[in-house]
């Protein structure tokens, strides 16, 4: 079984928000105009985009995927998608905990909307990971049995760069070591650091070694390796496995837009590395699927039936 812990749900709401920031602004048809400018397919409604994601997962034999609403405020779109396909899609959402309404938004996020993971981008939104706002978010995640995703290291938002939109960042705020105190106070909250720390590999490994709740995701092309010319992705996998074992690595691709769809080359590259490192079947299953189910919760159909559900031609699961 294969599960992807890191994909983006680029909804109509996502493009509408970007449209207010372009020069000149695109206030009305941004969900069509911006994708066309980028050579992408318009997303349609959240239901249509959810259905397309499930068809895409079926094409590549991916059982479940975690989809992120990639702007604060777009959490309802990805919630609709996950409710439409609850056995296939898990909802994550970017959160800016510095907003005045963040407490009420978190209550709705983890409650009514059923978001399973709050995604923090401290370098983008300008807050420290030892700030009180992060403490409140962890407390809310703990109460909801939810996870927290924290982007550390180098941060570059491709769609914004292509549109000529600035993304002010302070990567000093994305140091994985700053996660240790709050993660230690909430040991039951799974924490995901994507892209092996995106340039802060040593710090990410140190943080995860200190806190059993911290996981590293393997997603994207890991372009941060350009800053470490003597390090390869194979080296990164080997060091992560030696330090943390297979139980704290979560497979992901960072797939996002259509028609490109699910990033199979990322998967094939990582699978080749696991082959080259002679990673055994049990460890491989943990990285590619099992850790996803532990962090986000099991597939409800699988849990109820005690086996692997069959995927129908339409992409929905029986029952």
ChimeraX attribute file (.defattr): number of C-alpha atoms within 10 A of each C-alpha:
attribute: neighborCount
match mode: 1-to-1
recipient: residues
	/A:1	12
	/A:2	21
	/A:3	25
	/A:4	29
	/A:5	29
	/A:6	24
	/A:7	25
	/A:8	20
	/A:9	28
	/A:10	25
	/A:11	26
	/A:12	22
	/A:13	23
	/A:14	21
	/A:15	23
	/A:16	20
	/A:17	19
	/A:18	21
	/A:19	21
	/A:20	14
	/A:21	16
	/A:22	16
	/A:23	10
	/A:24	8
	/A:25	13
	/A:26	18
	/A:27	15
	/A:28	11
	/A:29	12
	/A:30	23
	/A:31	25
	/A:32	17
	/A:33	18
	/A:34	21
	/A:35	19
	/A:36	12
	/A:37	12
	/A:38	11
	/A:39	11
	/A:40	15
	/A:41	17
	/A:42	21
	/A:43	23
	/A:44	15
	/A:45	16
	/A:46	22
	/A:47	19
	/A:48	12
	/A:49	21
	/A:50	26
	/A:51	18
	/A:52	17
	/A:53	26
	/A:54	21
	/A:55	17
	/A:56	17
	/A:57	22
	/A:58	19
	/A:59	11
	/A:60	12
	/A:61	13
	/A:62	19
	/A:63	22
	/A:64	25
	/A:65	25
	/A:66	24
	/A:67	28
	/A:68	28
	/A:69	27
	/A:70	22
	/A:71	20
	/A:72	17
	/A:73	17
	/A:74	21
	/A:75	28
	/A:76	20
	/A:77	25
	/A:78	31
	/A:79	26
	/A:80	18
	/A:81	25
	/A:82	26
	/A:83	18
	/A:84	16
	/A:85	19
	/A:86	18
	/A:87	20
	/A:88	27
	/A:89	25
	/A:90	26
	/A:91	29
	/A:92	33
	/A:93	30
	/A:94	20
	/A:95	27
	/A:96	24
	/A:97	26
	/A:98	16
	/A:99	12
	/A:100	9
	/A:101	10
	/A:102	17
	/A:103	16
	/A:104	9
	/A:105	18
	/A:106	20
	/A:107	15
	/A:108	15
	/A:109	27
	/A:110	20
	/A:111	13
	/A:112	11
	/A:113	19
	/A:114	21
	/A:115	27
	/A:116	25
	/A:117	30
	/A:118	28
	/A:119	25
	/A:120	25
	/A:121	23
	/A:122	26
	/A:123	23
	/A:124	19
	/A:125	18
	/A:126	17
	/A:127	20
	/A:128	17
	/A:129	24
	/A:130	14
	/A:131	12
	/A:132	14
	/A:133	18
	/A:134	20
	/A:135	18
	/A:136	15
	/A:137	20
	/A:138	24
	/A:139	16
	/A:140	20
	/A:141	25
	/A:142	17
	/A:143	12
	/A:144	18
	/A:145	17
	/A:146	23
	/A:147	23
	/A:148	24
	/A:149	24
	/A:150	21
	/A:151	25
	/A:152	30
	/A:153	28
	/A:154	18
	/A:155	19
	/A:156	13
	/A:157	11
	/A:158	10
	/A:159	15
	/A:160	14
	/A:161	11
	/A:162	11
	/A:163	16
	/A:164	12
	/A:165	15
	/A:166	12
	/A:167	14
	/A:168	12
	/A:169	17
	/A:170	16
	/A:171	17
	/A:172	14
	/A:173	21
	/A:174	28
	/A:175	22
	/A:176	26
	/A:177	18
	/A:178	17
	/A:179	23
	/A:180	21
	/A:181	15
	/A:182	18
	/A:183	23
	/A:184	15
	/A:185	13
	/A:186	18
	/A:187	14
	/A:188	17
	/A:189	24
	/A:190	24
	/A:191	28
	/A:192	26
	/A:193	27
	/A:194	27
	/A:195	28
	/A:196	30
	/A:197	26
	/A:198	23
	/A:199	21
	/A:200	19
	/A:201	21
	/A:202	16
	/A:203	18
	/A:204	29
	/A:205	22
	/A:206	16
	/A:207	23
	/A:208	26
	/A:209	17
	/A:210	15
	/A:211	21
	/A:212	17
	/A:213	21
	/A:214	27
	/A:215	27
	/A:216	25
	/A:217	24
	/A:218	30
	/A:219	24
	/A:220	21
	/A:221	17
	/A:222	19
	/A:223	13
	/A:224	18
	/A:225	16
	/A:226	11
	/A:227	9
	/A:228	10
	/A:229	8
	/A:230	8
	/A:231	11
	/A:232	13
	/A:233	17
	/A:234	16
	/A:235	13
	/A:236	16
	/A:237	19
	/A:238	16
	/A:239	15
	/A:240	22
	/A:241	17
	/A:242	10
	/A:243	14
	/A:244	18
	/A:245	13
	/A:246	23
	/A:247	19
	/A:248	25
	/A:249	28
	/A:250	28
	/A:251	28
	/A:252	28
	/A:253	25
	/A:254	24
	/A:255	20
	/A:256	19
	/A:257	21
	/A:258	18
	/A:259	11
	/A:260	11
	/A:261	14
	/A:262	22
	/A:263	19
	/A:264	13
	/A:265	12
	/A:266	18
	/A:267	21
	/A:268	11
	/A:269	14
	/A:270	22
	/A:271	15
	/A:272	12
	/A:273	17
	/A:274	19
	/A:275	12
	/A:276	10
	/A:277	14
	/A:278	10
	/A:279	16
	/A:280	11
	/A:281	10
	/A:282	10
	/A:283	16
	/A:284	19
	/A:285	17
	/A:286	21
	/A:287	25
	/A:288	25
	/A:289	20
	/A:290	23
	/A:291	22
	/A:292	27
	/A:293	16
	/A:294	12
	/A:295	23
	/A:296	19
	/A:297	16
	/A:298	16
	/A:299	19
	/A:300	13
	/A:301	18
	/A:302	13
	/A:303	12
	/A:304	10
	/A:305	9
	/A:306	9
	/A:307	9
	/A:308	12
	/A:309	18
	/A:310	13
	/A:311	14
	/A:312	10
	/A:313	9
	/A:314	10
	/A:315	20
	/A:316	18
	/A:317	15
	/A:318	10
	/A:319	5
